[in-house]
């Protein structure tokens, strides 16, 4: 997490980050959620990445959606869950959590300016 945060902070141009995850992209929350899914980290591993994204100007809801998708929907976690629950229940879980993450991300993007 620290390494990826350092890459974001020092090497990836801020305008590129804002083009993909900024306020002007209506799909930024969905993109952040999808990008977080293949990562495997706990919440503490995502904090340096989230801090770097936030300092680059990414809205708080988009950062929050990224953090939640990393911790709740990571691919390794889904593989482990698939060994315990039936596929239909896993699909329902993924759907409900994904919808919740996206709604939360857009909600925090909408009220974020009032919180800061």
C-alpha angles and dihedrals in degrees: 000000000000091000094050090045090052091050091051093045098045111023112025111079113245093227090057091052092048092047090057102032104018133111092268093065111076090197095054094109092050092047092050090049094050093046091053096053099077092047120095114208141119122244092270091057092055096050096081090048092047091048092051092048092047092048088050089059102262110151117256094243092055091049090048092050090052092050093047094048092051093052101035105033107028114149095238090052091051091050090053092046091050088064091058107035134045117263093247092054091046090052091050090049092050092047096049094044092046093051091047092050093049094047091048091049094052092043093053091045088055096047097029096094089056092051097052 
